[in-house]
Amino acid sequence: MTTARRHIHLDTVGGIAGDMFVAAMLDALPELEARVRADLAAVLPVAAGRVELTAGLSGGLAVRRFALVPPDGGIHHHHGHDHGHSHGPEAPVRYGDIVALIEAAPLAPGSAAAALAILRRLGEAESRVHGVPLAAVHFHEIADWDSLADVVAAGSIAAALEETSWSVSDLPRGGGRIRTRHGLMPVPAPATALLLEGFLLIDDGVPGERVTPTGAAILAHLVDPEARPPAGARLVASGLGAGTRDLPEMPNVVRAMVHDLAARPAAGDVVAIVAFDVDDMTGEEIGHAAERLRAAAGVLDLALSHQFGKKSRPLTAFRLLVEPACLDAVLDLCLVETSTIGVRWHEARRRVLPRRATLVDGPDGQLRLKSVVRPDGSVTVKVEADDVGGLGGLAARRRAARTAEGHDDG
């Protein structure tokens, strides 16, 4: 598995379509444009038209737009589901024919695989919606050169950014109906709805198709619906890609925000906070689970608290501090060692004072002593509790600790 070096967050202000995604990414990372143009030239016939990346405005913001301009010079607007025409030679319609076209093209390394992965998600969604095998899928609504250009361009970008993690904002649901070859369909279109399973949808009050099938397929390929932007990372670039619709009181854009993960704070300054509740485990079971979780690699701390949940039912709340690199393994362990069926987590910044360990003589041998320097220059020390734990009696343990820490024993 490749370690991500950067993180890209997609802010779907106006929604997302294939052309909006490509325009936003090329606006943010213009060094990818030559690769994308070369891949498109390799897969599209000359008679299909030429690719243009143009500057413009949307809602008062300077944006880029990505479009395939037909030989007659008119720009085909394709932020929508119903394209309704083609220009130049007919684009392939059947899934297998589109696959063959992409596989035969001399694309940059990784571009074909990524484009075919996006196309397959589209094909599988259409297959489920219409109840036909994948090989029999006909892409009526997306089968034109413009949409093929979107898929290949998105695949080219995804392949170029292999060492990248992705997240996306809540997606606008839209509303109303759209006209397709199968008649009027609700928004989101059925295939789009399948592709968006797991993503958070919101109603921002603006109707119409806000996420197209191609846009949804790109998200399904790139983004884990549970992913969120990193708690700490340097923003190094951003770009705005616009659709062709004018939306009321907002720009119709996708914003791509590129973060450099190598510039994140040191690992010790970022932790994952994991939390979950259980209300159906015995005290013994909770004790065993807590000990196993405390002993797990990457778990820095674990705290338990007693609370009351729904129907005033007593429950135990678990809260763990975890090293981000070990998060996935710890999440799995929480779901194995306890009865919870869901775990919450987020990243947080923390400030940790440097500590120094020394050895001092105690009544039964040497004791480990931790010392830290406070921001005001004062020094505090504390003995390791386990090192005095073997002494009998609270008074004896306290006396040994105070002596080791340099306090007046009195």
C-alpha positions in Angstrom: 0.0 0.0 0.0 1.4 3.4 -1.0 1.8 6.0 1.7 0.0 9.2 1.0 2.3 12.2 0.6 -0.5 14.7 0.0 -4.2 15.0 0.7 -6.8 16.6 -1.6 -10.1 17.8 -0.3 -12.9 18.4 -2.8 -15.3 21.1 -1.7 -18.4 20.6 -3.8 -20.0 24.0 -3.5 -22.0 23.7 -6.6 -22.0 19.9 -7.0 -19.6 17.8 -9.1 -19.5 16.6 -12.6 -16.6 15.1 -14.5 -15.6 18.3 -16.3 -15.8 20.3 -13.0 -13.5 17.8 -11.3 -10.9 17.9 -14.1 -11.0 21.7 -14.3 -10.5 22.1 -10.6 -7.6 19.7 -10.5 -5.8 21.3 -13.5 -6.4 24.7 -12.0 -4.8 23.6 -8.7 -2.1 21.5 -10.3 -1.3 22.9 -13.8 1.7 20.7 -14.1 -0.7 17.8 -14.9 -2.2 19.5 -17.9 0.4 18.2 -20.4 -0.1 14.6 -19.3 -3.9 14.9 -19.4 -3.9 16.5 -22.9 -1.5 13.7 -24.2 -3.8 11.0 -22.8 -6.9 12.6 -24.4 -5.2 13.0 -27.7 -4.3 9.3 -27.6 -7.9 8.1 -27.0 -10.1 10.7 -28.9 -10.3 10.8 -32.7 -9.3 14.2 -34.2 -12.8 14.6 -35.6 -14.3 14.5 -32.0 -12.9 18.0 -31.4 -10.2 19.6 -29.3 -9.9 19.9 -25.6 -10.0 23.4 -24.1 -9.3 24.6 -20.6 -10.6 28.1 -20.4 -10.8 30.9 -17.8 -14.1 32.4 -16.7 -16.3 33.5 -13.9 -18.9 31.8 -11.7 -20.6 33.6 -8.9 -18.0 36.3 -9.1 -15.1 33.9 -8.7 -12.3 33.4 -11.3 -12.6 29.7 -12.4 -11.5 27.2 -15.0 -13.7 25.3 -17.3 -12.8 22.0 -19.1 -14.6 21.2 -22.4 -14.4 19.4 -25.6 -14.9 21.8 -28.5 -16.4 20.2 -31.6 -14.9 20.8 -35.1 -17.6 23.4 -35.8 -16.2 25.5 -32.9 -19.2 25.4 -30.5 -18.6 24.3 -26.9 -20.8 21.5 -25.8 -22.1 22.1 -22.3 -22.2 18.9 -20.4 -22.7 19.6 -16.7 -26.0 17.7 -16.9 -27.3 14.2 -17.3 -29.1 14.4 -20.7 -26.6 15.2 -23.4 -28.8 14.4 -26.2 -26.4 14.6 -29.1 -22.9 13.9 -30.3 -20.6 15.7 -32.7 -18.1 14.3 -35.2 -18.0 10.5 -35.4 -20.3 8.5 -33.1 -18.8 7.7 -29.7 -19.0 4.1 -28.6 -22.1 3.2 -26.5 -21.5 -0.4 -25.3 -19.4 -0.9 -22.2 -17.2 -3.4 -23.9 -16.5 -1.1 -26.8 -15.5 1.8 -24.5 -13.2 -0.6 -22.6 -11.5 -1.7 -25.8 -11.0 1.9 -27.0 -9.3 2.8 -23.7 -7.2 -0.3 -23.5 -6.0 0.2 -27.1 -4.8 3.7 -26.6 -1.2 4.5 -25.7 -1.9 6.2 -22.4 0.6 7.3 -19.7 1.3 4.7 -17.0 -1.7 4.0 -14.8 -4.1 6.2 -16.8 -5.9 3.3 -18.5 -6.3 1.3 -15.3 -7.7 4.3 -13.4 -10.0 5.3 -16.2 -11.3 1.8 -16.6 -11.9 1.6 -12.8 -14.1 4.7 -13.0 -15.9 3.4 -16.1 -16.5 0.0 -14.3 -18.2 1.8 -11.4 -20.5 3.5 -13.9 -21.1 0.3 -15.7 -21.9 -1.7 -12.5 -24.3 1.0 -11.4 -26.2 1.1 -14.7 -26.2 -2.7 -14.7 -28.0 -2.8 -11.3 -30.4 0.0 -12.3 -31.5 -1.7 -15.5 -31.1 -5.3 -14.4 -28.8 -6.3 -17.3 -25.3 -7.9 -17.2 -22.3 -5.5 -17.3 -21.4 -6.6 -20.8 -24.9 -5.6 -22.0 -24.8 -2.1 -20.5 -25.4 0.7 -23.0 -24.3 4.1 -21.8 -27.1 6.2 -23.3 -26.8 9.2 -21.1 -23.0 9.4 -20.7 -21.9 7.9 -24.0 -20.5 10.8 -26.0 -17.0 12.0 -26.5 -17.3 14.7 -23.8 -18.1 12.2 -21.1 -15.4 9.8 -22.4 -12.9 12.7 -22.2 -14.0 13.3 -18.6 -13.4 9.7 -17.6 -10.0 9.5 -19.3 -8.9 12.9 -18.0 -10.0 11.9 -14.4 -8.1 8.6 -14.8 -5.0 10.4 -15.9 -5.1 12.7 -12.9 -5.8 9.9 -10.5 -2.9 7.9 -11.8 -0.5 10.9 -11.6 -1.5 11.4 -8.0 -1.1 7.9 -6.8 0.5 8.9 -3.5 -2.6 10.9 -2.5 -5.4 10.6 -0.1 -8.8 12.2 -0.8 -11.8 13.5 1.0 -15.0 15.4 0.0 -17.4 17.8 1.6 -21.1 16.9 2.1 -22.7 16.6 -1.3 -25.7 18.6 -2.5 -28.6 16.3 -3.2 -30.4 18.5 -5.7 -34.0 17.7 -6.6 -36.7 17.6 -9.2 -36.6 15.4 -12.3 -34.2 15.0 -15.3 -35.1 13.8 -18.8 -33.2 10.7 -20.0 -33.6 8.1 -22.7 -35.7 6.2 -20.3 -38.0 9.1 -19.5 -38.2 11.4 -16.5 -36.0 10.3 -13.6 -35.7 11.6 -10.0 -32.6 13.5 -8.9 -30.2 12.1 -8.0 -30.5 9.7 -11.0 -30.8 6.0 -9.9 -27.3 5.1 -11.0 -25.9 8.2 -9.4 -27.7 7.3 -6.1 -26.0 3.9 -6.1 -22.6 5.4 -6.7 -23.1 7.8 -3.8 -24.0 5.2 -1.2 -22.1 6.0 2.0 -21.5 9.6 1.2 -23.2 12.4 3.2 -25.9 14.3 1.2 -27.4 17.6 2.2 -30.3 19.7 0.9 -29.0 23.2 0.3 -32.3 24.3 -1.3 -31.0 24.4 -4.8 -32.8 22.0 -7.2 -31.6 20.3 -10.3 -28.9 17.6 -10.9 -26.0 18.6 -8.7 -24.0 15.4 -9.0 -23.7 13.7 -12.4 -23.1 10.0 -12.9 -19.5 10.6 -14.0 -18.9 12.9 -11.0 -20.3 10.3 -8.7 -18.2 7.6 -10.3 -15.0 9.6 -9.8 -15.8 10.2 -6.2 -16.6 6.5 -5.7 -13.2 5.6 -7.2 -11.1 8.1 -5.3 -12.7 8.9 -2.0 -13.5 6.9 1.1 -16.8 8.3 2.3 -15.6 8.3 5.9 -12.4 10.3 5.1 -12.0 13.8 6.4 -9.3 16.4 5.8 -6.2 16.0 8.0 -6.1 17.8 11.3 -2.8 19.4 10.5 -1.3 19.8 7.0 0.0 22.7 4.9 -2.3 24.0 2.1 -0.1 24.3 -0.9 -2.5 24.8 -3.8 -6.2 25.3 -4.6 -8.2 25.4 -7.7 -11.8 26.1 -8.9 -13.5 24.1 -11.6 -16.9 25.4 -12.8 -20.0 23.9 -14.4 -22.0 25.7 -17.0 -25.2 26.3 -14.9 -25.8 29.5 -13.0 -26.9 28.7 -9.5 -28.8 31.1 -7.3 -26.6 32.9 -4.7 -23.6 30.6 -5.0 -20.9 29.8 -7.5 -21.3 26.6 -9.4 -17.9 25.2 -8.6 -15.8 22.4 -7.2 -12.8 23.6 -5.1 -9.8 21.3 -5.0 -7.6 22.0 -1.9 -4.2 20.3 -2.0 -2.4 19.7 1.3 1.2 18.6 1.8 1.2 15.8 4.4 5.0 16.0 4.6 4.6 19.4 6.3 2.3 18.0 9.0 3.4 18.5 12.6 5.6 15.8 14.1 3.8 12.6 14.8 4.0 13.2 18.5 1.9 16.4 18.1 -1.0 14.7 16.3 -3.1 11.9 17.9 -6.3 10.1 17.0 -9.0 10.2 19.6 -11.1 7.1 19.5 -14.4 6.9 21.3 -17.3 4.4 21.7 -19.8 3.3 24.3 -21.0 -0.2 25.5 -24.0 -1.0 27.6 -24.2 -4.8 27.4 -20.8 -5.9 28.8 -20.1 -7.1 32.4 -17.5 -5.5 34.5 -15.2 -8.4 34.1 -15.6 -8.2 30.3 -14.9 -4.5 30.3 -11.8 -5.0 32.4 -10.3 -7.6 30.1 -11.1 -5.6 27.0 -9.6 -2.4 28.5 -6.4 -4.2 29.3 -6.1 -5.7 25.8 -6.6 -2.3 24.3 -4.1 -0.6 26.6 -1.5 -3.2 25.5 -2.1 -2.7 21.8 0.6 -1.1 19.7 0.0 2.6 19.2 -2.4 3.1 22.1 -1.0 6.0 24.2 -3.8 6.1 26.8 -7.2 4.7 27.5 -9.8 6.1 29.9 -13.2 4.7 31.0 -16.1 6.6 32.3 -19.6 5.6 33.5 -22.5 7.5 31.9 -26.2 7.1 31.3 -27.4 6.5 27.7 -30.8 6.3 26.1 -33.7 5.1 28.4 -31.4 6.0 31.3 -29.4 2.8 30.7 -26.0 2.8 32.3 -23.1 2.5 29.9 -19.3 2.6 29.9 -17.6 5.1 27.6 -14.2 4.2 26.1 -11.8 7.0 25.1 -8.4 6.1 23.6 -5.5 8.2 22.4 -3.9 6.5 19.4 -0.9 7.1 17.2 -2.3 7.9 13.7 -0.1 5.3 12.0 -1.8 2.5 14.2 -5.3 3.8 13.9 -6.8 1.2 11.6 -5.5 -1.7 13.6 -6.7 -0.2 16.9 -10.2 0.4 15.4 -10.4 -3.2 14.3 -9.3 -4.3 17.8 -12.0 -2.1 19.5 -14.7 -3.9 17.3 -13.3 -7.3 18.2 -12.6 -6.9 21.9 -15.9 -5.2 22.8 -19.5 -5.5 21.9 -19.7 -2.0 20.3 -20.9 -1.9 16.7 -19.6 1.5 15.9 -16.5 3.5 16.7 -16.0 7.3 16.4 -12.6 8.9 15.8 -11.0 12.2 14.9 -7.5 13.6 14.8 -6.4 16.3 17.3 -3.3 18.4 17.9 -1.6 18.1 21.2 1.3 19.8 23.0 3.6 17.5 24.9 6.3 18.6 27.3 9.6 16.8 26.7 10.3 14.4 29.6 13.5 12.9 31.0 13.8 9.6 32.9 16.4 9.1 35.7 17.0 6.4 38.3 17.1 7.1 42.1 17.5 4.8 45.0 14.4 3.7 46.8 13.7 1.5 49.8 13.5 -1.7 47.7 15.8 -0.8 44.9 16.0 1.8 42.2 13.0 3.9 41.2 12.3 5.5 37.8 11.8 9.2 38.1 10.2 11.4 35.3 11.0 15.1 35.1 9.7 17.8 32.8 10.5 21.4 32.3 7.4 23.7 32.3 7.2 26.7 29.9 7.9 29.0 32.9 11.2 27.2 33.6 10.0 25.3 36.6 10.8 21.6 36.9 8.3 18.9 38.1 9.2 15.4 38.9 7.1 12.2 39.5 8.0 8.7 40.4 6.7 5.8 38.2 3.7 4.5 40.2 4.5 0.9 39.4 7.9 1.2 41.0 6.4 1.9 44.5 3.4 -0.3 43.9 5.0 -3.2 45.7 5.3 -1.5 49.0 2.7 -2.4 51.6 0.4 0.4 52.8 -0.6 3.7 51.3 1.5 5.7 53.7 4.7 3.7 52.8 4.0 4.2 49.0 3.4 7.9 49.5 6.5 8.3 51.7 8.8 6.5 49.1 7.4 8.6 46.3 7.9 11.9 48.1 11.4 11.0 49.1 12.3 10.0 45.5 10.7 13.2 44.1 12.7 15.4 46.6 9.9 16.5 48.8 10.2 17.0 52.5 9.2 13.7 54.0 8.0 15.4 57.2 
